[in-house]
């Protein structure tokens, strides 16, 4: 009798392994909500808002329907409206800039640092105009931008500071977590995030009582009292089922992030001598949570060929992001052309995200690293 030696597929995210680790607690939480009859907001949501804000060291947490809603409502709560400018990154998921445009404001894009892929604070300074109402740096791949520098820039310009923290649950830099220094921080709990729900979900953290009150009105049709509407809001109330799932997972987050860091350190060691596979840099004072472990594959067209061949070897490497924001069709009327942001455009052709989730064994990481180095030459 022969046994198969076919290697197992290593996915970018392993939700089945995550579900197995938290065990019956998820089922118990969902059943508890079903039996309670409190399906929208309610005690589960209130508990999550309180506990997640405390984890991120913020005063207030306001749970909303998605990460995109978190960005839109936070921008509106900070006073951004039609005609205003908001400075953000061209190298991120489209929602960062799209949320600005959705409000009728203007995305004012600025290039990123090539080594980290994070928004360059000096480029952001140059992108500011008298119309700039807010800065929206993105904590990309689980690493925070220099929050002290962006806070100084926002204060210098008399602008708000909204952190796009969709990929940064638990990340630190210079002793800060997202939500401590900005005027607001927007999080996503899409299932693939470090802290993911069983569907859509988001939250805004802030330290201002006024911003907190505004967010709570805006997520509920501009109402703080039933049938009394003081402004035009929307319906973006987190479902209790999603909050219950998040309440089960939140106590595991710190341990899961540590396992991601261990996997990243193993990759770092494997790629240390390569001139073709170059991991993105970790800034001094930074403690990333590695939502993605991202390398640059250097060589014209090599990244795409390597990704294809990794798939053949049953390794799920992903592209985040293969086209910068300013080159998307939806951004055509924002006034940017190819060549406007050379670092973002170069990264879009080079970055490759490797499996780094906390349910990989050390030998899985070694297999990914060895295979990538072999294929990249």
N, C-alpha and C positions, 0 to 999 in steps of 0.2 A: 504493500500500500504506500502510495506516495503522498506527500503533503505539499501544498502550494507554498512557494516562497515569494509570491507576488507581494510587493510592499503595499501597505494600506495607504489610502489617500489622506493627505494632510491638508485639511481645509484652512482657509484664512481665519475662520471663526468656527467654534465647535459648540453650538448651543445644546446639542444632545448631552455632551459631557458636562456642561454647566448644570443642566437640569438634573442629571444623575447625582451630582455632588450635593446639591441642596435638598435632594430627596423628597420625602412626602410633605415637607414644610410648604412647598408651593401649592400643592393640591389642597392642603388644609386652609391656606390663606384664601384661595379662590372660593372654596366652599363656604368659608366664614362670610365672605362678602355676599354670596348668593343667598345665604340664610338671613343676612341682616336686612336686605331690601334697600340698603343705602348704596346706590350704584354710581352716583356722580358726586364728587367732593365727599364730604362726610368725614368720619373719624380716621379712616385709613389715610386719606389725603392729608388731613391735618397732622397726623403723626409723621408722615413722610416729609412734609414741608419743614416741620420742626427739626427732625433728626438730620436731614440732608443739609440744611442751613448750618446746623451746629458742626457737622463734619467738615464743611467748607469754611467754617469760622465767620459766617455772615450772620447778621441779625435777623433777617427776614427771608423766607422762601415762599414763592408763589408758584404753585403747580399749574401747568397749562397743558393744552392738548398735544403739542409737538414742539420739537426744537425750533422749527421755523416760526411758529407762533411766539415762542419765547423771544426770538430776535425782533419780530415785528412789534409786539406789545411793549418790549423794553424800549425800543427806539421811540415809540409814541409816548411812553411814560416819561421819557427824558426830553420831550418837547420837539422831537424831529417831525417835520411835516413837509408839504410840497415846497419845492424850491430850495430847501436846505441841502448842504453838502455833508457827506459822511465819508471819512477816509477809511478805506479797508484794503484788503489784500487781493491781488489778482490770482493768487495760487491757493485755492481753497474750494470747498464745495460751493456750488452756485448760490445756495441759500443765503450765504453771508452778504453778498452784494445784492442778490435778488430781493431780499427783505427791504433793503433801502429803497430800491426802485419801486417796490410795491406800494410804498407810502407816498410816492410822488417826489421823493428826495433824489438827489444825484449821487451815485457812487463815485467817489473820488479815489481812484486806485493809485497805489504806490508800490514800488517793487519790493521784493523780499530779499533777505540775506541768502546768498547762494549756499553757504555752508549749513545753515539750519532750516531754511525754507520759511522762516518766520518774518513777519512784516518788519521792514527796516525802519527804525524810528526816524532817522534823518530823511529818508525818502518820504515818510509820512509827513514830516514837517514841511518839506518842499511842496507836497500835494495840497496843503491847506490853503484856503482862500478866505476872503471875508465872509463867504457864505457857509463856511464849515461850522456845523453845529455839534458834531460828535465825532469821536474816533472809535473805530470798531476793529481792533486788532484780533487776529485769530490765533488761538493756542493750538497750533497745528500738530497733528500726530501724537498728542499727549504731552507736549512741552510748552511751557508758558513763555510768552514774550517777556521782555524786560518791563515789568509793570511800573517800577519806579520811574523809568524814563518816559513811558507813555502817560503816567499821571502828571509829570512835570509839563509835558507838551500840552496835554489837555488844559491844565491850569493856565499855562502861558497864553493859550488861544481862547480861553473862556469857553471851552467846549466840554461836552460830556464825554465820559469814558465808559463804553460798553464793551465788555469782554465776550467774545464768541468762545465759549468754553465747552462746546459740544463734544470735544474729544479729550477733555482735561480733568475728568473726575478724580480728585485726589492729588493732582500734580502740584508741585511746589517749585518756587524759584526765589532765592534770597529770603527764605523763610515764610513766603507768602503763598496762600492758596487763592485760586480764582474766587472772586466774590468779596475779598477783604479790602481791596484798594480801589477797584472801579466803582463807578456810580451804579452799575448793575452788571450782572454776569448771566449769560443765557446758556442753558444746558439742554442737551437732547438725551432722551432715554430710549432711542431707537434700539431694537434688540441686539444689534451688533456692537453697541458701545461698551465701554468697560463696566458701566452700570446700565443694564438694559432692561426694559419692560418686556411684556409679552405682546407688544404692539407699539403704537405711537405714544409719546409722552414727552413733556418738557418742563422746565422750571426756570424762573428768574430769581436770582438772589440779589439782595441789596441791603444797604445799611440805613437807608433813609425811610423814615415813617411816611413821608409824603409820597415817595415813589412806590412804596409798598401798597399804600391805599389806592393809588392810581391804578396799579397793576390789577388789584383785586376787582376794581370796577370794570376795567377794560375787558377782562376775561369773561365778564358776566353782563354783556350788553350795556356797559356804562352804568351799572346799578350797584349801589351799596345797600339798598332797601327794596324789597320786592315791589315791583311795578312803579318804582321811582327811578328815572333815568336822567342823570345829570350830564351825560356826554354819550357820544356814539361809540359803543364798543363792539364786541363780537362774542361768539360762543366758543370759548376755549377753556373748558373746565376738565381737569384730569379725571378720568374715570377711576372709581374706587378699586376696580379690579387691577388696574395697572399699578396703583399705589401699593396695593397689598403685595404684589410681586416684588416691587422695589423695596418694600419694607423687609421682605425675606432676604433679599440679596445684599442690601446695604452693609450688614455686619460682616459679610465676606469680602467686601471690596478691597480693603487694605491688604489682606492676604493675597488676593488675586493680583493686585498691582505689584506686590513684591515678587510674585512668581513671574510676572511679565519682565520685571527688571532683571531677574536671574537669567531668563532666556535671552534678553538683550545683551547681557554681559558675555554670555557664551558666544553669541554671534560676533560681538566686538572682537573677542580673542581670535576667532576663526578668520576674520577678515583683516586683521591688523597688518599683514604684509602685502595685501593685494593692491595693485595699482589700477585695477579695473573695477572692482567692487568696493565702493567707498560709502560707508554709513554716513548719514547726516550727523553733523556735530551736535554734541550736548553742550549748551552754554555753561560757563562758570556759574556755580551756585544753583544749578538746575537739578531738579529731581523729577524726571519725566515719569509718566505712567505707561508709555509705549502703547497707546491705542493702536499705533502701527509701528513696526520696525522697518524703517525705510532706508534703502541704499540707493546710491546713484550707480548705474551701470554705464561706464564710460566707453564710448565707441559708437560711431554713426550707425544707427539702426540696430545696435546690438541688444538693447533692452527688450525690444519686442520679440526678437528671435529667441532670446533666453527665456522670456515668459512662456512662449509657446512650447519650448522644449521642457520646461519645468512641468507644465501641465501633462505632457506625455509621460513624465516620470512620476505622476500622481502627487505633485506638490502644487498647492493652490496659491500662487503669488498673484497679487492684485495691483492694479494701477490706480493710484489716488494722487494726482489727477492727470489724465493724459492730454487735457487741453486747458489752458488757463482761461479764467473768467472773461477777459476782454476779447478773446477770440471766439466766444460763443455767439451764435446768431442773435440771441436775445439781448446781447450787449452792443449790437451794431450801432445804435444811435447814441452811445455814451461818449463817442469821440476818440476812441483809442484804436490803433491799428497794430498790425504785426510789427514787432521791434520796439514797441513802447516800453516793455518790461522784460529786458533780456534775461534776467535771472529766473523769473517765473517761466519764461518760454523754454529756457534750457532745461530746467528741472522737469518740466512736463514731458520732455523727451528722454529723460534719464531715470526718473524715480521708479522703484519697484518695491512693493511692500510685501514682506515675508511673514509667514505665520509666526505669531509671537504670543498667542493667547495662553492663558494660564494652565491649560490642560494638555500641553505638550510635554512629553518625556524628554530628558536630556538627549537621548539618542535620536529623537525626532529633530531636534534643533541641529544636531551634528549632521544628520542626513541632509537637511535643507542646505546648510552651509557648504558641505562638501560637494553636493550636486551643483549648486550655483557656481562655485569656483571652477569646477570642471567645465561647465558649459560656457562660462564667460572667458575661459582660456587664461 
